[in-house]
Structure formats: C-alpha cells, structure tokens
Amino acid sequence: MVKNHLDKNGSFTGSPKPPRSATSTEASRADQHSRNSSQEELDHSLNTHIEDAKKLSEDIDRFVESLSMCHDKSNPPEVPDSVDTFSKIVESRIKKYNSCENATRFCKMAEEDTCFIEAVTMLSKLTNSLSEFPSGSMTTRSLNLTSMVLQRAMTFMEEELRNLLEDSRVSSNSRILKNSSFNATNLLDGEQCDLTLSESSGEEEYPSYSPDVLTRMNRIASAMILAGYETECCQVYSISRRNAFSEQMKKLEFERINMEDVQRMPWDSLEGEITRWIRVVKSCSTTLFPGEKRLGDSVFSDSPMISRSLFSNLARAIVIQLLDFAEAVSMTKRSAEKLFKYLDMYEAIRDLIPTINESCSNECENELKSEISATGDRIGESAVSIFCDLENSIKNDVARTPVPGGAVHPLTRYVMNYLKYACEYKGTLEHIFQQHVKLEESNSPAKLKPTLEVETENESPHGSETVAGTTPFSIQLVTIMDLLDTNLEAKSNLYRDPALRHIFLMNNGRYILQKVKVSAEIHQVMGDTWCRRRSTIVRQYHKNYQRETWGKVLQILSHDGMQVHGKVVKTTVKERFKNFNTMFDEIHRSQSTWVVSDEQLQSELRVSISALVIPAYRSFFGRFRQYLDNGKQSEKYVKYQPEDIETLIDELFDGNSASMARRKT
C-alpha cells in the first residue's frame, strides 16, 4: 500500500509515513507525529510528483469499495493508514487556501484545485461509507476525523462559492444587454463559451462570469451536493443571485410601490412608473431571467432539478412583485388616454409567460403562469372597457354649434387618430377581445354582449356588413365607425345651407377614408370592399353639393326660354346675366370661406365645378352677349369674362373670407 504525505503547501505528494498501530495510544502518537512534522520534511517533499496523490486516492477508493462489500456491519475491515493521511492532506490544503490573501483563494493552481475537489469528493464518499458502521467500531475514530475535515472543507467551499458569485461579477456600472450565447453543457465539456462578452458585439452580457469562474462554481456546487451540503450550497447561491437581481432592478430605476400609492398617483406620474415597469418586465423576459437560467444550469449542471428549483424561487419572488404593480394599475380609474399603456403592459406580461414555461419547475411554472395570466386578463379587461367606452364618448358628444366652414370635426380627428394608434396593437386587441367574449360566455352564456354579436345580424347604415372580418374586435371597430357616422349626420343638420351640410359630410367622410387607407392595420380590418363603399358615399356627397350649389346656376345659363317666336329677347338676356352675377357673387362670397383641407379633394372639387360651370358660361356668354348694347350697358350686365370665372372658382374652399375683398380692391 502506498502511503502519502503532503508538502508544506498542502500539495499531494508521495512521502512515506510510518504505519499506524491498532491501539488507540499508538494511533494518538501517530496523529501527534503527523501534526508535528518538521518544516524541513515538508520542504523536502515539495517536489514530489502529484501523481502520488492519485495513488493515495486509489487506495482510498479501494477501501471505500471494501466497505461497501462488507455485509457484517459489526465487523468492519481494518482502516488503513492512508485514511488518516488522506484526511490530513485535505485539511492542510484547506489551511493553505485560507492563508491566501485573495478573497477568492480557489483560483490560481488549476491542477491542484482539481485534485483538491476530487479529494474532497472522495472524502465525502469515505465519510458516508464509514457512517454506515455502528458507533464504537474500528471505524469510529476515522469517521470522526473525516467528518471534521469534511465539514471544514464544506465551510471553505461555501465561503469560496459566495466569493466567486459576488467578487467575480462585473462592476455595478456594467450594462444589461441581450441574451448570451452561453451554453453550460458545452462549457463543462471544455468548449470556451464566455458569459462576459458577446462574440458578435463584444459587449458585456448578463450575468458576466468567465468560463473559468463558472467551471469552478460548478465543481464546488457538485462537491457540496455530493457531500450532503445541498442546503448550504443552495442558500449561498440563492442569496447572492437575489442580491444581484436587486442591483439590476435598481439600475432600471424600478422601486416597489404599494397599491394605495399607485391608486392615488396622478396619471402623469403613474405613466412614468408604468414605462419603467414595462422596461423591467421586458428585461426580465429577454435578458435577466434567461441569464439566470443559463447561470443556474451551468453551476448545477449535475443537478438540473436543483437548478430549476432555484430559478423558480428567484423568478417567483420577482414576478409576484411585478404583478402586484400591474394589479394596482388595473384598479385605477379608467380613461381613454390610458389604453395604450394598458396594451403595452398586457404585451409585456404576455411575453413573460414563455420565459417562465421554459425555465421554472412544473409546479412553480403552473402556479406562476396562472397568476401571470390572471393579471394579464385583468389588464386586458381594463383595455376592453376603455376601448368600448369610446362608444359613450361619441354618443355624448352633442354639439350645438357647427364647425366653421364645414371643416373636419374635432371628434372625427380624435376618434380616427385614436383608432389608428389602437390598431397598431391589432393583434393584441384581437386576442384581448376574443378572451373577453370567452369570459362573458363562461360567466353568462345566455347574455352575450350585444355589441359583439347582435350587430353582425343587422346591416350598418354605412356598409359594416362589407368589412373584411367578423372578429369581436373588428365588430367593435365597425360599431364605433357607425356611431361616428351617425353623430356626424346629426351634426350636419346644424348647417342651414344644404350645400354646406354636404361639404361637411364630404370633408369628414374623406378624412375617415384617408385614415383607413394610410393605416394598414385599420385597412386590414375594414377591407377593400368597405373602402370602395365609403368612396361611393363621399362621391355622393360631392354630387349632392354640386346639385345644391350649381344646379340653379346651370339653370340660369340654360338657353331654354331665351327666345320668343324664334327671336332672342334682350330683357331676358339682361335678366339672366344679372341673376348669374348675383348668384355667383353670393356663392363666391360664402364658399370661399368654406374649408376643404384635403388638397386632393379641394382640387377635385374645383376641377369638377370648372368642368361644369365654365363651358356653360362660355356657351351662354358667346351666344347672348351680342344682344347687349356696347359700352356701359354691356359692362353693367356682363360682370365676368369666362377667364374670371375660372380664377374665382380656384379661390373656393380656402376658408378665406378676405378673398373677394382683395379682388375688389
């Protein structure tokens, strides 16, 4: 049997040692002799090859095997001297580590560190095997020694794991970035994969541990768990990672706020808190939780259940804190401006679920997923309530004064811009409304919400039956469109001039159509058929305007009634020119103050009016002017040349009451 010794540095060497006597007195003397070995002997053994330590381990391994094969526990085999020697070597190595000045002492001599961990692992196996024999047997003394050394080794490893976790982290000013490409299995198989730097960007990642540190933490954790110190190992790891996670939360400027303070907070302040909350949740989903999961899988690669359990405990503590804030927000007073923040919160919560599914233990996963989903549902219900409340806002907008010039009504602008921004969340709203319908069906199957179902059976006054889809959200969107149309119809009646009424409806209808066309999301819901139907309605308003305004003008310019018995009647010519001048002056004076802000629509109107009026006026002018006397009489009745009419038409719909005044001056 090869009996080993240790050098002054606690290295494993092969210096011989006198055999141990079977008597306790001799054993005590041998133990005392080992403790009082001279410094010269340790120095002499310094250069002995480390392979001798492996031979000693082989002896211990054979002894452990013999213990396992011993069926008579009352009669254990004799304990070889190598057991005591082995224990003292481990103890000496611990003393050497503790004498290092570095906070993390387990770091520089990789080969000896590896041998030390292997020795501790062997010591734990030996201690477990010795503990199977009754107290008072030949193994008791050795068991006491190995247990004592093993406990010291575990205390050292526990402290070393804490130091590695805390001292090897990047400084607090390091940035949180995207997921690392770190793979724990590859790392432990020897592939160099660093959590500190991203190969693609060269930037720091979370968490930032080098492969060497990860390997050491893994070996320490495995040794502690094998030795039965799983609780201590997990406690050190858990406390360190919770502290690290808290640091990241502080960097993201998120602080826990109680529910009462959230509900009392003014919206401007709460909106800022929600923005920070969303940033934290997204960081948890994309960076922090995946990073913690990878770290745990690396450190506890030999114990995947422990890794999942540790991550589950950490994730649960953080997620519950985040959900408490979301719950408080969902209970605040609802208003239209909150919709988009609610939708942002809903999406952040939704994206958190896959991370939990991939990382947590089954029991924690189911519990957390249920709580996350419940909070998301409450945020979603709040969003549905806010969106549907737009109906009441439209219904309650009862104006007594018309918008000057028949311009686009502020309600139209508000509703369409609101829908445009809302439809940027189309996928989310589709899902939320679908969940809302399911919830209502489960709570009250016989009383479904009318706006989500009944309206599909009735034809909308503006063609809602032509929309591309019939999802709960699209039905709600069409309901709002119909309410807006009805409201605008009522507001158009505030105008006494029928022509201006049509201009108002045309302006608002065109605005609605353009908003739908430029918003891909709204257009996707409403569809091409709806847009064509809306275009037809706008054109009809255009035609109605022309009929109301220019129909009487064309009657004046008609050639009918200008002749009696085949001869042109001069008085009739004079009357017609005079009536045309009066009517055109009135149209120009009033309609130059009307507003058509859409440049294309304004141009279309002017072109269509010119195409209608100018040819008729040229024809009338060319045919009947000759029947007026030259000179002052002609100027009295012929106020406009055909070119003047074209110029004046181009001044219509500018919203400028001074256009005619400028012309006169």
WOHU-V731968 format. One record per backbone hydrogen bond with DSSP energy under -1.0 kcal/mol. CO is the residue of the C=O (numbers start at 0). NH is the residue of the N-H. If there is no record, write none. Layout:
[[CO & NH] [CO & NH]]
//
This chain:
[[4 & 12] [6 & 9] [10 & 6] [12 & 4] [22 & 26] [23 & 27] [24 & 28] [25 & 29] [26 & 30] [27 & 31] [28 & 32] [29 & 33] [30 & 34] [31 & 35] [33 & 36] [37 & 41] [38 & 42] [39 & 43] [40 & 44] [42 & 45] [44 & 47] [48 & 51] [49 & 52] [50 & 54] [51 & 55] [52 & 56] [53 & 57] [54 & 58] [55 & 59] [56 & 60] [57 & 61] [58 & 62] [59 & 63] [60 & 64] [61 & 65] [62 & 66] [63 & 67] [64 & 68] [70 & 72] [71 & 74] [79 & 82] [80 & 84] [81 & 85] [82 & 86] [83 & 87] [84 & 88] [85 & 89] [86 & 90] [87 & 91] [88 & 92] [89 & 93] [90 & 94] [91 & 95] [92 & 96] [93 & 97] [94 & 98] [96 & 99] [104 & 106] [107 & 109] [108 & 112] [109 & 113] [110 & 114] [111 & 115] [112 & 116] [113 & 117] [114 & 118] [115 & 119] [116 & 120] [117 & 121] [118 & 122] [119 & 123] [120 & 124] [121 & 125] [122 & 126] [123 & 127] [124 & 128] [125 & 129] [126 & 130] [128 & 131] [129 & 132] [133 & 136] [136 & 139] [138 & 142] [139 & 143] [140 & 144] [141 & 145] [142 & 146] [143 & 147] [144 & 148] [145 & 149] [146 & 150] [147 & 151] [148 & 152] [149 & 153] [150 & 154] [151 & 155] [152 & 156] [153 & 157] [154 & 158] [155 & 159] [156 & 160] [157 & 161] [158 & 162] [159 & 163] [160 & 164] [161 & 165] [162 & 166] [163 & 167] [170 & 173] [182 & 186] [183 & 187] [184 & 188] [185 & 190] [186 & 189] [195 & 204] [197 & 201] [202 & 197] [206 & 208] [208 & 194] [209 & 213] [210 & 214] [211 & 215] [212 & 216] [213 & 217] [214 & 218] [215 & 219] [216 & 220] [217 & 221] [218 & 222] [219 & 223] [220 & 224] [221 & 225] [222 & 226] [223 & 228] [224 & 227] [228 & 232] [229 & 233] [230 & 234] [231 & 235] [232 & 236] [233 & 237] [234 & 238] [235 & 239] [236 & 240] [237 & 241] [238 & 242] [239 & 243] [240 & 244] [241 & 245] [242 & 246] [243 & 247] [244 & 248] [245 & 249] [246 & 250] [247 & 251] [248 & 253] [249 & 252] [257 & 261] [258 & 262] [259 & 263] [260 & 264] [265 & 269] [266 & 270] [267 & 271] [268 & 272] [269 & 273] [270 & 274] [271 & 275] [272 & 276] [273 & 277] [274 & 278] [275 & 279] [276 & 280] [277 & 281] [278 & 282] [279 & 283] [280 & 284] [281 & 285] [282 & 286] [282 & 287] [283 & 288] [286 & 290] [287 & 291] [288 & 292] [289 & 293] [290 & 294] [291 & 295] [292 & 296] [293 & 297] [294 & 298] [295 & 299] [297 & 300] [299 & 302] [302 & 306] [303 & 307] [304 & 308] [305 & 309] [306 & 310] [307 & 311] [308 & 312] [309 & 313] [310 & 314] [311 & 315] [312 & 316] [313 & 317] [314 & 318] [315 & 319] [316 & 320] [317 & 321] [318 & 322] [319 & 323] [320 & 324] [321 & 325] [322 & 326] [323 & 327] [324 & 328] [325 & 329] [328 & 331] [334 & 337] [335 & 338] [337 & 341] [338 & 342] [339 & 343] [340 & 344] [341 & 345] [342 & 346] [343 & 347] [344 & 348] [345 & 349] [346 & 350] [351 & 355] [352 & 356] [353 & 357] [354 & 358] [355 & 359] [360 & 364] [361 & 365] [362 & 366] [363 & 367] [364 & 368] [365 & 369] [366 & 370] [367 & 371] [368 & 372] [369 & 373] [370 & 374] [371 & 375] [372 & 376] [373 & 377] [374 & 378] [375 & 379] [376 & 380] [377 & 381] [378 & 382] [379 & 383] [380 & 384] [381 & 385] [382 & 386] [383 & 387] [384 & 388] [386 & 389] [387 & 390] [388 & 392] [389 & 393] [390 & 394] [391 & 395] [393 & 396] [395 & 397] [402 & 405] [403 & 406] [404 & 594] [408 & 412] [409 & 413] [410 & 414] [411 & 415] [412 & 416] [413 & 417] [414 & 418] [415 & 419] [416 & 420] [417 & 421] [418 & 422] [421 & 424] [422 & 425] [424 & 428] [425 & 429] [426 & 430] [427 & 431] [428 & 432] [429 & 433] [430 & 434] [431 & 435] [432 & 436] [433 & 437] [434 & 438] [435 & 439] [436 & 440] [437 & 441] [438 & 442] [439 & 443] [443 & 446] [448 & 451] [449 & 452] [449 & 454] [452 & 455] [453 & 456] [459 & 462] [462 & 465] [463 & 466] [470 & 474] [471 & 475] [472 & 476] [473 & 477] [474 & 478] [475 & 479] [476 & 480] [477 & 481] [478 & 482] [479 & 483] [480 & 484] [481 & 485] [482 & 486] [483 & 487] [484 & 488] [485 & 489] [486 & 490] [487 & 491] [490 & 493] [491 & 494] [496 & 500] [497 & 501] [498 & 502] [499 & 503] [500 & 504] [501 & 505] [502 & 506] [503 & 507] [504 & 508] [505 & 509] [506 & 510] [507 & 511] [508 & 512] [509 & 513] [510 & 514] [511 & 515] [512 & 516] [513 & 517] [514 & 518] [518 & 522] [519 & 523] [520 & 524] [521 & 525] [522 & 526] [524 & 467] [524 & 468] [526 & 530] [527 & 531] [528 & 532] [529 & 533] [530 & 534] [531 & 535] [532 & 536] [533 & 537] [534 & 538] [535 & 539] [536 & 540] [537 & 541] [538 & 542] [539 & 543] [540 & 544] [541 & 545] [542 & 546] [543 & 547] [544 & 548] [545 & 549] [549 & 553] [550 & 554] [551 & 555] [552 & 556] [558 & 561] [561 & 568] [563 & 566] [566 & 563] [568 & 572] [569 & 573] [570 & 574] [571 & 575] [572 & 576] [573 & 577] [574 & 578] [575 & 579] [576 & 580] [577 & 581] [578 & 582] [579 & 583] [580 & 584] [581 & 585] [582 & 586] [583 & 587] [584 & 588] [585 & 589] [586 & 590] [587 & 591] [589 & 592] [590 & 652] [591 & 655] [593 & 654] [597 & 601] [598 & 602] [599 & 603] [600 & 604] [601 & 605] [602 & 606] [603 & 607] [604 & 608] [605 & 609] [606 & 610] [607 & 611] [608 & 612] [609 & 613] [612 & 616] [613 & 617] [614 & 618] [615 & 619] [616 & 620] [617 & 621] [618 & 622] [619 & 623] [620 & 624] [623 & 626] [624 & 627] [630 & 634] [631 & 635] [632 & 636] [633 & 637] [636 & 638] [640 & 644] [641 & 645] [642 & 646] [643 & 647] [644 & 648] [645 & 649] [647 & 650] [648 & 651] [652 & 595] [655 & 658] [657 & 661] [658 & 662] [659 & 663] [660 & 664]]
//
